[in-house]
Amino acid sequence: MGTPEQLTAEGPAVSWAGRVGGLAGSCHPGPVVAVTVLMVALALTAGQSAARCVLTGAAVLTGQLSVGWCNDAFDARRDIEAGRRGKPVVAGTVGVTEVWVAAYAALLLCVPLSFACGLWAGAVHLAGVAAAWAYDLRLKATAWSWAPYALGFAGLPAFVALGLPGQPWPAWWVVTAGALLGIGAHLGDVLPDIRADLAAGVRGWPQRLGRDRALLLLPVPLVAASGVLVLGPAGPPGRWGWAALVVTALMATAGTVLGRRWERLAFASAVAVAMVDVTLLLLRGTGIA
């Protein structure tokens, strides 16, 4: 059948603009942008200076880019065999070697940018990036596939907190909430591809659960994150905190009940709960350390 590089080289030559667009598409731009913007916003609410916010954003961006490109490059063979034309490597707009080069280049940039935020901050962030690479290269097909998501998402707010003046350790509740959000993100990210993954022999944690049980479990870590974000910080939660907790519980319950008949509603309710969690995280940003 030929190598992935040979397969993507067939057909008319692709322009430089097309290859740049292919690289941009193969980095998983949605999650890359969302995570980077969220961390910059959290850095702002936590009290980092403008210059440090830019540095934090650059470190997170390069780390996320490296992970996204690693994922597409490593999965190229399976994606080609499955005919996933939505992937730039499969469509032939960019070659596998180019994606690997971009992944390693972004990773090399991420190292000094992370340590520029502080020794402990850099170590925590790079540990999360390393966990994400481990997921791409090996752990995604094991029962431990949830662990890199939990570690990576827990490390992001910790990275922001450790980047503050004095390098304070992050509050327990923000790390716990981050880990729970990561587990929820893992379930939501894998759900659409569970059947295809099983056919390809990928048996991560959600695949072992099966689509129905994974869909049922999806809102649980997200609602748990809501509880931690509302009840974890010092002081009373206040009316808005209790209201947010009630709303997320109701949305999750409705999604679980109605999702048995209308699957998309279950996923939509989980996304809504995750958005509430992100809002709570930003509102609580001043107390993350």
C-alpha positions as CSV (number, residue, x, y, z in Angstrom):
1,M,0.0,0.0,0.0
2,G,3.0,2.3,0.5
3,T,4.0,4.6,3.3
4,P,1.8,7.4,4.5
5,E,4.3,9.8,3.0
6,Q,4.0,8.2,-0.4
7,L,0.2,8.1,-0.3
8,T,0.0,11.8,0.5
9,A,2.4,12.6,-2.3
10,E,0.0,11.2,-5.0
11,G,-2.0,13.6,-7.1
12,P,-1.2,17.2,-8.1
13,A,1.5,19.2,-6.3
14,V,0.2,21.2,-3.3
15,S,1.2,24.9,-3.1
16,W,3.0,26.3,-0.1
17,A,-0.2,28.0,1.0
18,G,-1.9,24.7,0.8
19,R,0.7,23.0,2.9
20,V,0.6,25.7,5.5
21,G,-3.2,25.3,5.6
22,G,-2.7,21.6,5.9
23,L,-0.4,22.0,8.9
24,A,-2.8,24.4,10.5
25,G,-5.6,21.9,10.1
26,S,-3.6,18.9,11.4
27,C,-2.7,20.6,14.7
28,H,-6.4,20.2,15.9
29,P,-6.9,24.0,15.8
30,G,-10.1,24.1,17.8
31,P,-8.7,22.6,21.0
32,V,-5.4,24.4,20.5
33,V,-7.0,27.8,20.4
34,A,-9.6,27.0,23.1
35,V,-7.0,25.8,25.6
36,T,-4.6,28.7,24.9
37,V,-7.2,31.4,25.2
38,L,-8.6,29.9,28.4
39,M,-5.1,29.8,30.0
40,V,-4.3,33.3,29.0
41,A,-7.7,34.4,30.4
42,L,-7.0,32.5,33.6
43,A,-3.5,34.1,33.8
44,L,-5.1,37.5,33.6
45,T,-7.7,36.9,36.3
46,A,-5.1,35.3,38.5
47,G,-3.0,38.5,38.4
48,Q,-0.1,37.8,36.0
49,S,1.4,40.8,34.3
50,A,0.6,41.5,30.6
51,A,4.1,40.4,29.6
52,R,3.8,37.2,31.7
53,C,0.4,36.4,30.2
54,V,1.9,36.6,26.7
55,L,4.7,34.3,27.8
56,T,2.2,31.9,29.4
57,G,0.1,31.9,26.2
58,A,3.2,31.2,24.0
59,A,4.2,28.3,26.2
60,V,0.8,26.8,26.2
61,L,0.3,27.4,22.5
62,T,3.6,25.6,21.5
63,G,2.8,22.7,23.8
64,Q,-0.7,22.3,22.4
65,L,0.6,22.6,18.8
66,S,3.2,19.9,19.4
67,V,0.6,17.5,20.9
68,G,-1.9,18.1,18.1
69,W,0.7,17.6,15.3
70,C,2.1,14.5,17.1
71,N,-1.4,13.0,17.2
72,D,-2.0,13.4,13.5
73,A,1.4,12.3,12.4
74,F,1.4,9.2,14.6
75,D,-2.2,8.3,13.5
76,A,-1.5,8.9,9.8
77,R,-1.3,5.2,8.8
78,R,-4.6,4.4,10.6
79,D,-6.3,7.5,9.3
80,I,-5.3,6.7,5.7
81,E,-6.4,3.1,6.0
82,A,-9.8,4.2,7.4
83,G,-10.2,6.8,4.6
84,R,-10.7,9.8,7.0
85,R,-10.7,12.5,4.3
86,G,-11.2,15.2,6.8
87,K,-7.6,14.8,7.9
88,P,-5.1,16.9,6.0
89,V,-2.5,14.1,5.8
90,V,-5.1,11.8,4.3
91,A,-6.3,14.5,1.9
92,G,-2.7,15.0,0.8
93,T,-2.4,18.7,1.6
94,V,0.5,18.0,3.9
95,G,3.0,15.2,4.3
96,V,3.6,13.1,7.4
97,T,7.3,14.1,7.6
98,E,6.3,17.8,7.6
99,V,3.8,17.2,10.4
100,W,6.5,15.4,12.5
101,V,9.0,18.2,11.9
102,A,6.4,20.8,13.0
103,A,5.6,18.7,16.1
104,Y,9.2,18.5,17.2
105,A,9.9,22.1,16.4
106,A,6.9,23.2,18.5
107,L,8.1,20.9,21.4
108,L,11.6,22.4,21.2
109,L,10.2,25.9,21.4
110,C,7.9,24.9,24.3
111,V,10.8,24.0,26.6
112,P,12.5,27.4,27.0
113,L,9.1,29.2,26.9
114,S,7.9,27.0,29.8
115,F,11.0,27.5,31.9
116,A,11.0,31.2,31.2
117,C,7.8,31.2,33.5
118,G,9.8,29.7,36.3
119,L,11.6,26.5,37.2
120,W,8.6,24.8,38.9
121,A,6.1,26.2,36.4
122,G,8.1,25.0,33.5
123,A,8.6,21.5,35.0
124,V,4.8,21.2,35.7
125,H,3.9,22.3,32.2
126,L,6.4,20.1,30.4
127,A,5.2,17.1,32.5
128,G,1.7,17.7,31.2
129,V,3.0,18.0,27.6
130,A,5.0,14.8,28.0
131,A,1.9,13.0,29.3
132,A,0.0,14.2,26.2
133,W,2.7,12.9,24.0
134,A,2.6,9.6,25.9
135,Y,-1.1,9.4,25.2
136,D,-0.6,10.0,21.5
137,L,2.2,7.5,21.2
138,R,1.0,4.7,23.5
139,L,-1.5,5.3,26.2
140,K,-4.5,6.1,24.0
141,A,-4.9,2.4,23.3
142,T,-4.7,1.3,26.9
143,A,-7.0,1.4,30.0
144,W,-4.9,4.3,31.3
145,S,-5.9,6.6,28.4
146,W,-7.7,8.9,30.9
147,A,-4.5,9.5,33.0
148,P,-2.7,11.9,30.5
149,Y,-5.8,14.0,30.2
150,A,-6.2,14.2,33.9
151,L,-2.5,15.1,34.4
152,G,-2.4,17.5,31.5
153,F,-5.5,19.5,32.5
154,A,-4.5,19.5,36.2
155,G,-1.1,20.9,35.2
156,L,-2.4,23.8,33.2
157,P,-3.9,25.9,36.1
158,A,-1.0,24.8,38.2
159,F,1.3,26.2,35.5
160,V,-0.5,29.5,35.7
161,A,-0.4,29.6,39.5
162,L,3.3,28.8,39.6
163,G,4.0,31.6,37.1
164,L,2.7,34.2,39.6
165,P,5.2,36.3,41.6
166,G,6.8,34.2,44.3
167,Q,5.8,31.0,42.4
168,P,3.0,30.0,44.9
169,W,1.7,26.4,44.8
170,P,-1.7,26.1,43.3
171,A,-4.8,25.5,45.4
172,W,-5.9,21.9,45.7
173,W,-9.3,22.6,44.3
174,V,-8.1,24.1,41.0
175,V,-5.8,21.1,40.3
176,T,-8.6,18.7,41.2
177,A,-11.1,20.5,39.1
178,G,-8.6,20.6,36.2
179,A,-8.1,16.8,36.4
180,L,-11.9,16.2,36.4
181,L,-12.3,18.5,33.4
182,G,-9.6,16.5,31.7
183,I,-11.3,13.2,32.2
184,G,-14.6,14.7,30.9
185,A,-12.7,16.1,27.9
186,H,-11.3,12.7,27.2
187,L,-14.7,11.0,27.2
188,G,-16.1,13.8,25.0
189,D,-13.2,13.7,22.6
190,V,-13.3,10.0,22.0
191,L,-17.0,9.4,21.9
192,P,-17.6,10.3,18.2
193,D,-14.9,7.8,17.1
194,I,-15.5,4.9,19.5
195,R,-16.8,2.5,16.8
196,A,-14.1,3.4,14.3
197,D,-11.4,3.1,17.0
198,L,-12.7,-0.4,18.1
199,A,-12.6,-1.5,14.4
200,A,-9.0,-0.3,14.2
201,G,-8.0,-2.1,17.4
202,V,-7.7,1.0,19.6
203,R,-9.0,0.0,23.1
204,G,-8.6,3.0,25.4
205,W,-10.7,3.5,28.5
206,P,-13.8,4.9,26.8
207,Q,-13.6,2.3,24.0
208,R,-13.6,-0.5,26.7
209,L,-16.6,1.1,28.4
210,G,-18.5,1.2,25.1
211,R,-20.4,4.1,23.5
212,D,-23.5,3.8,25.7
213,R,-21.7,3.6,29.0
214,A,-19.2,6.3,28.0
215,L,-22.1,8.6,27.0
216,L,-23.8,7.9,30.4
217,L,-20.5,8.6,32.3
218,L,-19.6,11.8,30.3
219,P,-21.3,14.4,32.6
220,V,-20.2,12.8,35.9
221,P,-16.6,14.2,36.0
222,L,-17.9,17.6,34.7
223,V,-20.5,17.9,37.4
224,A,-18.0,16.8,40.0
225,A,-15.7,19.6,38.7
226,S,-18.5,22.1,39.2
227,G,-18.9,20.9,42.8
228,V,-15.1,21.3,43.4
229,L,-15.1,24.8,41.8
230,V,-18.1,26.0,43.9
231,L,-17.3,24.4,47.2
232,G,-13.5,24.2,47.2
233,P,-12.4,27.8,47.5
234,A,-12.4,29.4,50.9
235,G,-15.5,31.2,52.0
236,P,-19.2,30.6,51.3
237,P,-20.1,29.7,47.7
238,G,-22.8,32.5,47.6
239,R,-26.1,32.4,45.7
240,W,-24.4,32.3,42.3
241,G,-22.2,29.4,43.3
242,W,-25.2,27.3,44.5
243,A,-27.2,28.3,41.4
244,A,-24.4,27.2,39.1
245,L,-24.1,23.9,40.9
246,V,-27.9,23.3,40.7
247,V,-28.0,24.2,37.0
248,T,-25.1,21.9,36.1
249,A,-26.7,19.0,38.0
250,L,-30.1,19.6,36.2
251,M,-28.4,19.9,32.8
252,A,-26.5,16.7,33.4
253,T,-29.6,14.8,34.6
254,A,-31.6,16.0,31.6
255,G,-28.9,15.0,29.2
256,T,-28.6,11.6,30.8
257,V,-32.3,10.9,30.7
258,L,-33.1,12.4,27.3
259,G,-29.8,11.1,25.8
260,R,-31.1,7.6,25.8
261,R,-33.4,8.6,23.0
262,W,-31.7,11.6,21.5
263,E,-27.9,11.0,21.7
264,R,-26.9,14.5,20.7
265,L,-28.8,16.0,23.6
266,A,-26.5,14.1,26.0
267,F,-23.4,15.4,24.4
268,A,-24.9,19.0,24.2
269,S,-25.7,18.9,27.9
270,A,-22.1,17.8,28.7
271,V,-20.8,20.7,26.6
272,A,-23.1,23.1,28.4
273,V,-21.9,21.8,31.8
274,A,-18.2,22.2,30.7
275,M,-18.9,25.8,29.7
276,V,-20.3,26.5,33.2
277,D,-17.2,24.9,34.7
278,V,-14.9,27.1,32.5
279,T,-16.8,30.2,33.6
280,L,-16.5,29.2,37.3
281,L,-12.8,28.6,36.8
282,L,-12.3,32.1,35.5
283,L,-14.4,33.6,38.2
284,R,-12.4,31.8,40.8
285,G,-9.1,32.7,39.1
286,T,-8.0,35.2,41.8
287,G,-7.8,32.4,44.4
288,I,-6.0,29.7,42.4
289,A,-2.8,30.0,44.5
